């Protein structure tokens, strides 16, 4: 290996990977073909939430919420938020616990780096697989929303691409964070981070009902941007802030991808 090639592998200039990342995707598909029950099980939690809201909590709320001057059912308000949360959970748990095992115990990446695959290819491949897994959850959840009548606009066809964008942002940051973890106990921090995001990102109530200080905190929540994006698409209510939500998630995903590829290089190509 020439010194130039070694430098490129240790310090990839951009960290966006190459076509070789497809081999890592293929490996994950082959492995999870034998574990399809694990993949499929992640679909149920948000669906149970949605059913519980539509048959119980919604009756307590009453007429629902007024969004954009239009009164909508509470379940229709909460459903796109649960879709965004599903995309977050599917992506971030795949990109933390599973990657931590591969990195620290399975030594999967050490073997890969003995091949032409580089650190950025590993980052892109693993994040891509997290997107596929999150996309499966999101697709199934969107179908449930359609059947239950919670997609009220033709713009809802963009709900799946939006869910993939949310998954990309969280998978990239999740993988980047995993490279800094030292033990299984550190993974408790994942739940410590995602649970408040789930509860306080305008998921179940309009952000205007929050106290002023909590509104300011919620507006910098990554999941809040995903929730608002999904809600705008499924309800057909657009304004200029949508571009801001998309830009936030894209920037978050690219930053996480760059950090993840650099950290893998630092850890494994010393």
N, C-alpha and C positions, 0 to 999 in steps of 0.2 A: 504494500500500500504506500503510495507516495505521500510526502509531507502535506501536499495541497489537499489530497483526498482526506487525510486524517484530520486536517484543520476543519474541512467542510463538515465532517461527521461530528466532531466535538462541538463546533460552534456554527450550526446551520444559520445562514444569513437571514432568513425570514421565518422559517419554522412552519411552512405551510404544506410540507410533505410533497409526495410525488405519486406516480401511478403505482408504485410498489406497495402502497398502503392497501391496495385491493387484496393482496395476499393475506393480510391480517384479518380483513373482513371475511374472507373465505374460510379461514381457520375458525373464527368465532361461529359462523353459520354451521360448520360441520360439528363443532362441539355441542352447540345448543340444539341441534336436531335430536340429540339423545336426552335433552333436558327441557323439552318443549312445555312441560307442565309448569316449570318454574317461570318461564317467560309468560305463559298465558295467565298465571295467577295474578300478576300485577294489574290486570284489567279490572278485577272485581271491586277493589276498594272504592274508586271514584264512582262506580255505578251504584254501589250500595248507598253511598252518600246521596247521590242524586235521587234514588228511589225514596230514601227516608225523608228528604226535603219535600218531594212532590206529594207524598201521601200523609205527611204529618206536620212538619214545621210550617209549610206553606199555609195550612189552615189557621195556624196561630197568627201569622203575619197579616192575613186578611187580603186586601185588594192588591198588595204588591207595592212596587216602587215606581216612581216617576223618573224616567231616564230620557233626557232630550225632549222633554215636554210630552212624552208618551208613557202611559201607565202599562207596565208589563207584570206578568206573574212573577212571584218571587223565585220559583224554580227556574224560569227562563233567565232570570238575572244571575242566579248562582251557577247554572250549568256551564257557561263558557269559562267561569273562574275555575270550576272543577276540572275542566278540560286543560286549562293552563297548568294547574297543579299536577295533573296526571302526567303531562309532558315533562314537568320539572322532576317529579319523583322517579319516573322511569329512566330518565337520562342520568340524574345525579347519583342514584344508587348503583347503577351499572358502572359509572365512571369512578366510583370511590371504593367500595368493598371489593369488587372483583378485581379491579386494577391493583389495589393494595396487595392482594394475595399474589397476583402474578409478579408484581415488582419485588416484594420482600421475601416470599416463600417459594413460589413456583419457579422463580428465576427464568420465566418465559422470555423476557426481553433480552437477557444476557445472551441466550442462544440466537435470537433473531439478529442481534447486532454483529454476530459473526458472519452474517450474510450481507448482501448489498443493501438490505433494509437499514435505513437510518433512523435517528431519534424522531425526526419530524414525521416520518412515515408511520412510526408506532403511534404517535399522538393522533394523526389524522385517522388512522385505521380504527383505533379504539373509540375515538369520538364518533366516527361514522357508524360503528356498531351500536353505540349508545343511542344514536339518532334512529337507527332501524328499530331497536327495541321500543324506544319511546314512541316512534311512529305507529307501531302496531297497536299500542295502547290507545293512542289518540284516534286512530282510524275506527277502532271498535267503539270508542266512546262517542265519536261524532255520529256514527250510525244509530246509536241508542238515542242521542239527542234528536235526530231527524224523526225517528219513529215516535218519540214522545212530543213532537211538535215544538221543540225549543230552538230550532234554527228558523228564524223569521225573515231571512233575507237571502237572495241569491248570492250575495257576497260571502255567504257561509261556505261556498266552495273553496275559499281561501283559508278557511279555518285550519285545515291540515298543514299547508305550508307554514302558517303562523305557528302551529304547534311544533313543527320541526325546527323553526328558528328559536323558539323557547328552549327546546331540547338541546340545540347546538350551544347556546349560551351557557346553560347549566352544566352540560357534559364537559365542556372545555374548562370551565372554572373548577368543576369537581375534580377532574383529572389533575389540573395544576395543583390544587390543594392536597391531593393524595400524595404527591411527590414529596411533600414536607412532613408527612405523618411518619411517626416512628414506631407505633404499636397499635394493636387493635383498639385499645382504649381511646385513642385519638379519633376513632370513627364515631364516638359518641357526639363529637362536635358537629357532625353532619346533621344529626337530628336536632341538636341545639340550634342550628342555623335554619333548617328548613321548616320546623314547626312554627316559629313566630312568623316566618314569611307566609306560610299557609293561612294563619289565622288573621294576620293584620296587613293584608295586601288588597283591601277592598274585595275580598273573596266572598263574604257573606252579607256585607252591608256597603252602601255607598260611602265613599271616602269622606263625604261632607258630614256624615254623622260622627266621625272621629273628633276627639279634642284637637285643637289647633296644632299642638306640638306633635301629636301622633300623625296628623295629616302630613306634616313636613317629613317625618321619618318614613311614612309609607310611600311617599312619592319617590324616594330613592331606592325602594325595594325592587330588585329585578323582576320578581313575580308580579308586582303591581303593573309593570309595563306589559307583561305578557297577558295578564287578566284584562286590562283595558283594550289591548289589541284584539283579543278573541271576542270580547263583548261587543266591540264596534262592528266586527265582521258578522257575527251571528244575528245581531239586532239591526244591522244596516244603518248605523249612526256614525257618520264620519265627520272629522274636523282635522285641522292642521296638526293636532297633537299625535296623530297616528304615525307621522313621519318620525317624530321624536322617539316614540316607543320602539319602532323598528331600528333606528340608529343606535339606541341604547343597547339593544340586544345584540346587534351585529358587533358593536365595539367590544362588548363584554365577551362574546365568543372568540373573536380574533385575539384579544389580549390573553384569554385563558389558553388558547391553542399555542401561542408563542411561548408563554411561560412553561407550559407542559413539555414542549419539545426541548427547550433549553435545560430544564431540570432533569429530564431523562438523560440527556447527553452528559450533564454534570455528574449524575449518580453512577452511570454505567460505563462511561468512556473516560474514566480518570486515567 
